[in-house]
Amino acid sequence: MSFSQSTINTVAVVPADAELDVSWTSTAPAGSVYQVYVDRRLNWAGRAQRCRVPIPAAAEGRNVWVEVGTVASNEATIDFSAQLNSPGQSGDFAQLSWLGGTYLDSLGKNDVAGFQIFSSPAAGQPVSWVAPIDTVSAYPGGWISDGFGLGGFGQGGFGRAATTYEWTSGPLASGVWQFAVAPFDHAGNLQTTAAAIGVAINRAPRPPAATAQGDRLTYSYSGPSSRQVTLNWSASPS
């Protein structure tokens, strides 16, 4: 299964003395195993949807990068940091951000239930509308966060505010992937006029497989006569 953020809806990070209080919402089944990475280091794993982790050393004056995702039940202690992206770097994840709100409902009944995300089945192909790859709920917690006097003024049109939503994919192969985000109402009616957007994925080479001892780089020594050291490693699988 490996590390996946596809079921994570929201992540909240609050400083608490020398720790970070991290909580999240997820569409994963009850009892799923989660991992929390802080600055690309595995800090916590468990079945709860809240934890406290130490604030990294020398974190004062800069942003701390926190990522939450699910893993298989037998992968809780496996370090998947090699899959993660650093802020501002390209990688094998697509990150979408969009505005959504009550202005999307033509009847004005605040009936926007959420957003369905559609994707191309493979790099270089158009969006497939057969089935969504994920769903993002509107207004987490049931609070209508836009409308007159709420949210960012005018982002959804004249006098109509909007809320910002974000979504991150799982690992993708290199190439240009097409995505579309379509709102739907509580009756399940889907807006099928959503425009597609292309995301270029430039997947970094994967590290070679580690030995049974966890090493990726080994050496051999010829002995005291020639005193030569030879380094050995496996080629990257990608």
C-alpha positions as CSV (number, residue, x, y, z in Angstrom):
1,M,0.0,0.0,0.0
2,S,2.8,2.5,1.0
3,F,2.1,6.0,2.3
4,S,-1.0,7.7,0.9
5,Q,-2.6,11.1,1.5
6,S,-5.6,10.5,-0.7
7,T,-8.1,10.0,2.2
8,I,-6.8,12.9,4.3
9,N,-9.3,15.8,4.1
10,T,-7.9,18.4,6.6
11,V,-4.9,18.7,8.8
12,A,-4.6,21.1,11.8
13,V,-1.2,21.8,13.5
14,V,-1.2,23.8,16.7
15,P,2.0,24.6,18.8
16,A,1.7,23.3,22.4
17,D,4.7,24.2,24.4
18,A,7.6,22.2,22.9
19,E,5.3,20.0,20.9
20,L,2.9,20.2,17.9
21,D,-0.7,19.1,18.4
22,V,-1.6,17.5,15.1
23,S,-5.2,16.5,14.2
24,W,-6.8,15.5,11.0
25,T,-10.0,14.3,9.3
26,S,-10.0,11.4,6.9
27,T,-12.4,9.3,4.8
28,A,-10.3,6.1,5.6
29,P,-12.2,3.3,7.3
30,A,-12.2,3.1,11.1
31,G,-9.2,1.4,12.5
32,S,-6.9,2.6,9.7
33,V,-3.2,3.1,10.5
34,Y,-1.8,6.7,10.1
35,Q,1.7,8.0,9.9
36,V,2.8,11.6,10.7
37,Y,6.0,13.0,9.2
38,V,7.5,16.3,10.5
39,D,10.1,17.8,8.1
40,R,10.2,14.5,6.2
41,R,11.0,12.5,9.3
42,L,8.6,9.8,10.6
43,N,7.5,11.0,14.1
44,W,4.3,9.0,14.9
45,A,2.2,6.1,13.8
46,G,-1.1,4.8,15.2
47,R,-4.9,4.4,14.7
48,A,-6.0,7.7,16.3
49,Q,-6.6,10.9,14.4
50,R,-4.7,13.1,16.7
51,C,-1.2,13.1,18.2
52,R,1.5,15.2,19.7
53,V,5.0,15.3,18.2
54,P,8.1,17.2,19.2
55,I,8.9,20.5,17.5
56,P,12.0,20.0,15.4
57,A,15.2,21.5,16.6
58,A,16.1,24.9,15.1
59,A,12.5,25.3,13.9
60,E,12.1,28.9,15.2
61,G,11.5,31.4,12.5
62,R,10.6,29.0,9.8
63,N,7.7,26.8,8.7
64,V,7.5,23.2,9.8
65,W,6.4,20.7,7.1
66,V,3.8,18.2,8.5
67,E,2.3,15.4,6.4
68,V,-0.3,12.9,7.4
69,G,-1.2,9.7,5.5
70,T,-2.4,6.2,5.7
71,V,-0.4,3.0,5.5
72,A,-1.2,-0.7,5.6
73,S,-1.6,-2.3,9.1
74,N,1.8,-4.0,8.8
75,E,3.6,-0.8,7.6
76,A,3.3,1.4,10.7
77,T,7.1,1.4,11.4
78,I,8.2,1.6,7.8
79,D,9.8,4.9,6.8
80,F,8.3,6.3,3.6
81,S,10.0,9.6,3.8
82,A,11.6,9.0,0.3
83,Q,8.1,9.4,-1.2
84,L,7.4,12.8,0.4
85,N,7.9,16.1,-1.4
86,S,9.6,19.1,0.2
87,P,7.8,22.4,0.0
88,G,8.4,24.1,-3.4
89,Q,9.9,21.0,-5.1
90,S,8.4,19.1,-7.9
91,G,7.8,15.4,-7.4
92,D,5.4,12.6,-8.0
93,F,2.4,14.1,-6.3
94,A,-0.2,16.4,-7.8
95,Q,-1.5,19.2,-5.5
96,L,-4.8,20.9,-6.4
97,S,-6.2,24.1,-4.9
98,W,-9.6,25.7,-5.8
99,L,-12.3,28.0,-4.7
100,G,-15.7,26.7,-3.9
101,G,-18.8,28.0,-2.1
102,T,-22.5,28.6,-2.1
103,Y,-22.2,30.7,-5.3
104,L,-21.9,27.4,-7.2
105,D,-25.5,26.6,-6.3
106,S,-27.7,28.3,-8.9
107,L,-30.8,28.0,-6.6
108,G,-29.0,29.7,-3.7
109,K,-30.0,27.1,-1.2
110,N,-26.4,26.5,0.2
111,D,-26.8,23.0,-1.3
112,V,-23.1,22.4,-2.2
113,A,-22.3,19.0,-0.6
114,G,-18.8,18.6,-1.9
115,F,-16.4,18.1,-4.8
116,Q,-15.6,15.1,-6.8
117,I,-12.1,14.8,-8.3
118,F,-11.6,13.2,-11.7
119,S,-8.3,12.2,-13.3
120,S,-6.9,10.8,-16.5
121,P,-6.3,7.0,-16.1
122,A,-2.7,7.5,-17.1
123,A,-0.2,10.2,-18.0
124,G,-0.9,11.8,-21.3
125,Q,-4.5,10.8,-21.4
126,P,-7.7,13.0,-21.0
127,V,-9.8,13.1,-17.9
128,S,-12.0,10.1,-17.4
129,W,-15.5,10.9,-16.1
130,V,-16.4,7.3,-15.5
131,A,-15.8,7.5,-11.7
132,P,-14.2,10.0,-9.4
133,I,-10.9,9.1,-7.8
134,D,-11.7,11.0,-4.6
135,T,-14.3,13.2,-2.9
136,V,-13.7,16.3,-0.8
137,S,-16.6,17.4,1.5
138,A,-17.7,21.0,1.5
139,Y,-17.7,22.9,4.7
140,P,-15.9,20.5,7.1
141,G,-17.8,20.4,10.4
142,G,-21.0,21.6,8.8
143,W,-20.2,25.3,9.1
144,I,-21.1,27.4,6.1
145,S,-17.9,29.4,5.8
146,D,-18.9,31.7,2.9
147,G,-21.8,33.9,1.9
148,F,-22.7,37.5,2.8
149,G,-20.4,38.7,5.6
150,L,-18.4,35.5,5.6
151,G,-15.3,34.2,3.9
152,G,-13.2,36.2,1.4
153,F,-15.3,39.0,-0.1
154,G,-16.0,38.7,-3.8
155,Q,-13.9,35.6,-4.6
156,G,-16.9,33.8,-6.0
157,G,-18.2,36.7,-8.0
158,F,-19.7,40.1,-7.1
159,G,-20.5,40.1,-3.4
160,R,-20.2,36.3,-3.2
161,A,-17.4,34.8,-1.0
162,A,-15.6,31.5,-1.4
163,T,-13.7,29.0,0.6
164,T,-10.3,27.6,-0.5
165,Y,-10.0,23.8,-0.8
166,E,-6.9,21.7,-1.3
167,W,-6.2,18.1,-2.3
168,T,-3.1,16.0,-2.8
169,S,-2.8,12.9,-4.9
170,G,-0.9,9.7,-4.2
171,P,2.3,8.9,-6.1
172,L,2.0,9.3,-9.9
173,A,4.2,8.2,-12.8
174,S,6.1,10.9,-14.8
175,G,4.1,12.8,-17.4
176,V,1.3,15.2,-17.7
177,W,-1.9,14.2,-15.8
178,Q,-5.3,15.9,-16.3
179,F,-7.5,16.6,-13.4
180,A,-11.0,18.1,-13.0
181,V,-12.9,19.2,-9.8
182,A,-16.7,19.1,-10.0
183,P,-19.1,20.3,-7.3
184,F,-22.1,18.3,-6.4
185,D,-25.3,18.9,-4.3
186,H,-26.9,16.8,-1.6
187,A,-29.1,15.1,-4.2
188,G,-25.9,13.9,-6.0
189,N,-26.3,16.1,-9.0
190,L,-22.9,16.8,-10.5
191,Q,-21.7,19.8,-12.4
192,T,-20.1,18.2,-15.5
193,T,-18.8,21.4,-17.0
194,A,-15.7,21.6,-14.9
195,A,-12.6,22.5,-16.8
196,A,-9.6,20.2,-16.8
197,I,-6.1,21.2,-15.7
198,G,-2.8,19.6,-16.5
199,V,-0.2,18.8,-13.9
200,A,3.3,17.8,-15.0
201,I,4.9,15.1,-12.8
202,N,8.6,14.7,-12.8
203,R,9.2,11.7,-10.6
204,A,12.6,11.6,-8.9
205,P,14.6,8.3,-9.2
206,R,13.8,5.9,-6.5
207,P,16.6,4.8,-4.1
208,P,18.0,1.3,-4.6
209,A,16.7,-1.5,-2.5
210,A,18.4,-1.8,0.9
211,T,20.2,-4.9,2.1
212,A,18.8,-7.1,4.9
213,Q,20.8,-4.8,7.3
214,G,19.2,-1.7,6.0
215,D,22.2,-0.4,4.0
216,R,22.1,0.9,0.5
217,L,25.8,1.5,0.2
218,T,28.3,-1.2,1.1
219,Y,32.1,-1.6,0.7
220,S,34.7,-4.3,0.5
221,Y,38.4,-4.0,1.5
222,S,41.1,-5.8,-0.5
223,G,43.4,-6.3,2.5
224,P,46.7,-4.8,3.8
225,S,48.6,-5.6,0.6
226,S,46.9,-3.4,-1.9
227,R,44.7,-1.5,0.6
228,Q,41.9,-0.8,-1.8
229,V,38.3,0.0,-0.8
230,T,35.5,-0.8,-3.3
231,L,32.1,0.7,-2.9
232,N,29.0,-1.3,-4.0
233,W,25.4,-0.3,-4.6
234,S,22.4,-1.3,-6.7
235,A,21.0,0.9,-9.5
236,S,17.9,2.8,-8.9
237,P,14.8,0.8,-10.1
238,S,13.4,3.9,-11.9
